Amino acid sequence: MINPISVDMASLNIATLAPMSIIILGALAIIIIDLISGKLTKSFYVMISELFILLALGAVFGFNSNSRGMFDMMLIDGIAMLGQAIILIASALFIPLALTSKRFHEFSYPEFFALFLFMIAGFQFMVASDNLILIFIGLETASLSLYTLIAMHNRDRSFEAAIKYFTMGAMAAGFYVFGAMIFYALTGSVEIHKIAASLELNHFQPISAVLLATVFMLGAIGFKISLVPFQTWVPDVYEGASAALAGYMSIVPKIAGFVVAMRLFEFLVHADVPWVQDMLWWVAVLTMTLTNIMALVQKGVKRMLAYSSISHAGFAMSAILIGTTQANSSLFFYWILFTFTNLGAFTMLWVSRHKAKENKFGSRFDHPYEKFSGMIKIQPVNAVIMAMFMLSLAGVPPFSLFWGKLYLMSSAVNAGFITLAIIMGINSAISVYYYLKLIVYMFLKEPHTNDGTIYMKNASTTLKTIIGLAAFATLFAIFTTGPLLEMITKYVIASGY
Amino acid sequence: MESLLTLLIFFPAVAGILGFMIEKENMRAYAIAVASIEFLLSLLLWVGFDPSNVGYQFREHASIIPSFGVNYDLGIDGISLFLIILSTFMTLIALIGLTIKEEYKNLVISIMFLEMTMVGVFAALDVILFYLFWELSLVPMLYIIGAWGSDRRIYAAIKFFLYTFAGSLIMLVGFLYAAYLYHQATGVWSFSIENWQNFAFGYKAQLWLFAAFFIGFAIKVPMFPFHTWLPYAHGQAPTIGSVILAAVLLKMGSYGFVRFSLPMFPDASAHFIIPIAIISLIMIVYTAMVAYAQKDMKQVIAYSSISHMGVIVLGTFALNSEGIAGSLFFMLSHGVVSGALFMLVGVIYDRKHTKMMNEFGGLASVMPRYATIFAIMLMSSVGLPLTMGFVGEFLSLLGFYKVSPILTAIAGTSIILGAVYMLSLFKKSFFGPITHEENKNLKDLTTQELSALLPLVALVIFLGIYPKPVLKPINDSVEAMVHKMEEKAVLPKTKEFIHKVNSVKKDEK
């Protein structure tokens, strides 16, 4: 006779699920509403998604840190909250980009928004758990939605991008499962904190198995956050996706990946497992350096930004290998600043989006450099704003990303990684060349036509507001760094990293 | 006024933003009005400056990142006061002499933002704030060179940007490491220049930090072998760009040596005297020879700038008050003189659209006023006594004489070589018969050009005869700094050395 299982509701701690539940409910609500009334247009769906995202954001912050729930599947600690906050804020900023003045195929389907919300929930589960299985489910939910969202853009390149992303993603999922399996075989647990405890008990023996599992995991996560050598899909996928979605992909999936990487690799780095730190060091350094060099020769601005975002991921990855509290705080700090700058840069591309057949520049790219040539003489304010985003990405003070780089480099120096700090410095110097290239086209070359509309083809009040917001956050970052950094450090310390 | 420095820094920036709304026809008046107000504000700074106080004055303080020790910290002493005045003065003069017409508005707005960064660099007492203005100064300059320059302007602009940016990132790592060491020793995060100046870094650390800072400053100065961006930048830049680049931007590097390298790392400075002196000598002699070989007037002046910056660095690393004060005075005089020379070349370029010396000849008879002013500036550049150029050059060399008479003797050839290339330039373009027919009808200086150039002439002669009002405050602050260096040096060898190079003067007293 099997004893009846009795579960105390309090021990489930249902509240840990609140933010995700809100998002999932929202997604279901959108599907149901579509069934009832087929006449609603995108502005309704955008705003209803926005509302659910904001509600979830409120639920994230209305929660005391460090609690577990649902049979220890859920773990809401400081970095889970930070991760969720970044995911939700970035989503809230990107979803209004659907409100363009031109009509786009994908936004006419309510399913787009339902999938978008499902994807957000997936990412939330990734950051809010240290259970390898739940992380995997979150990862796959999010990825499958994302593949579909890319394909919905309905251009030749979008299908190519979606298929490419899908096949590569499937391989990464395989890597992940292999890694998790080896960890389970070694320790008999799928929870990261138990894995860590059990491995420590065995002094990380057999070392070859631990390393193999680590390599598989690094491959899987490296694919998600686009680390060298798993970065090859990024430029093609970004090129195929709409600029808005590409910008989104450069931020949200990566922060989810970083949180998982932080949970998974931090204890290995701290335990001085041989090779792990070296491995991460090389991955981080190669990611920033190689992609920086590849970005130099790009002819399309979007591809350049794709490579640049990989390089930034390399920067952030070095925070994980440094592994101090300051480094972990600087990762979140860096990524929040990066969110706003990249939001601005991709939105600038998005507003200048034109139909494929209107391409006057004889180039296969939607946004070749030539398109922006002489922009200062046609649309001075937009050119200055775009230049500001580029300078911020390059790390020129006082724009936002400079402070992120400063703090990250400082954490490297403080932990004794002087060479790494110098490599970061040199990489910033290399990267400034390709960011400058766009500035050179905008400011120093003669305009192609005097027709300013090519830069504003797709503009609407909403998009302009988003650009204004991003520009404001980029320009005045100097005033927000202090409090922001304090808050982040508080959360990171609270969760023990 | 408590907030005078903040006003000085941000007034041009605010004026620049408002400038977007001014109509094109009014822009010239607006530009000159703003630059004049800014110049008057900087004079007010001089009036309010307390010469008996050798420390930092006009202090302002606000937190930026409290947990990380980054502050908005401003203040000036005798060293930075005159560099600020030089910046505002040369900006005003350059704007008066500005003859570019196309995209005039954008140009003026960039100049105003550039002025903000120049004043900011010299007024910042927080390392991060200093770095912020230092880096930001590249952006308007990139635009000025790249948009209004000559044929290869984009190449020159990017080269300028990349060189300086790369150097300063290495410097930034140095800053962070210094902050880390300060934190290790005191438990407090601080990026305050004053705190760092009072903190004794270990000898080993000093050597590394000195090297990291040196790369940043040396590229800006620019020192051999990092000097190759400068001739390009000057050669391609429009007149106003060259004037500001030569007059102010290069001084940021040499100011960095005086503000950072010497007082923070006295032992490393003493340790590296000879290598740096050798680099300076190469700058002085080699670039002077290169200057002689140039066919383009502007390139001659560009290379002469490098040569003179060599003397400035040499004077700074004499580590005594004569040398340092002399080099600071030389920075001012070089700013005024090379700025004036670039403007003069700009004058002839506006008329003939060429800067090649062989296109001219006999200009003295066609343009007598132009030739006279050119001659005065040229003499000052060569270092003729009773001009501003003489005082600084002489003091810098005098200072270094106490370190090494032989090296100083070689450096002294800068005066001779300077005379060679400058006078040959003058001979080729101003004397002799008029070889080109079209040159016979060149117009002499206009009122606009005269009103820009005459104040410079007056200044060069006045400060050549009576440098004391400027030299005295500089010297007081420098003496205090040298005293602190001697006190703070960690090696007895360094203490002895600084004492030795400074003591001869005391015997004479």
Chai-1 contact restraints between the chains, C-beta under 6 A:
chainA,res_idxA,chainB,res_idxB,connection_type,confidence,min_distance_angstrom,max_distance_angstrom,comment,restraint_id
A,V396,B,E135,contact,1.0,0.0,6.0,A-B,restraint_1
A,P397,B,L132,contact,1.0,0.0,6.0,A-B,restraint_2
A,P397,B,E135,contact,1.0,0.0,6.0,A-B,restraint_3
A,P398,B,L132,contact,1.0,0.0,6.0,A-B,restraint_4
A,M409,B,L176,contact,1.0,0.0,6.0,A-B,restraint_5
A,S410,B,L176,contact,1.0,0.0,6.0,A-B,restraint_6
A,V413,B,L176,contact,1.0,0.0,6.0,A-B,restraint_7
A,V413,B,Y177,contact,1.0,0.0,6.0,A-B,restraint_8
A,V413,B,Y180,contact,1.0,0.0,6.0,A-B,restraint_9
A,N414,B,Y180,contact,1.0,0.0,6.0,A-B,restraint_10
A,A421,B,V173,contact,1.0,0.0,6.0,A-B,restraint_11
A,I422,B,V173,contact,1.0,0.0,6.0,A-B,restraint_12
A,G425,B,L169,contact,1.0,0.0,6.0,A-B,restraint_13
A,G425,B,I170,contact,1.0,0.0,6.0,A-B,restraint_14
A,G425,B,V173,contact,1.0,0.0,6.0,A-B,restraint_15
A,S428,B,L169,contact,1.0,0.0,6.0,A-B,restraint_16
A,A429,B,F165,contact,1.0,0.0,6.0,A-B,restraint_17
A,A429,B,A166,contact,1.0,0.0,6.0,A-B,restraint_18
A,A429,B,L169,contact,1.0,0.0,6.0,A-B,restraint_19
A,V432,B,F165,contact,1.0,0.0,6.0,A-B,restraint_20
A,V440,B,I154,contact,1.0,0.0,6.0,A-B,restraint_21
A,F443,B,Y143,contact,1.0,0.0,6.0,A-B,restraint_22
A,L444,B,G146,contact,1.0,0.0,6.0,A-B,restraint_23
A,L444,B,A147,contact,1.0,0.0,6.0,A-B,restraint_24
A,L444,B,I154,contact,1.0,0.0,6.0,A-B,restraint_25
A,T481,B,I65,contact,1.0,0.0,6.0,A-B,restraint_26
A,G482,B,I65,contact,1.0,0.0,6.0,A-B,restraint_27
A,G482,B,P66,contact,1.0,0.0,6.0,A-B,restraint_28
A,E486,B,S67,contact,1.0,0.0,6.0,A-B,restraint_29
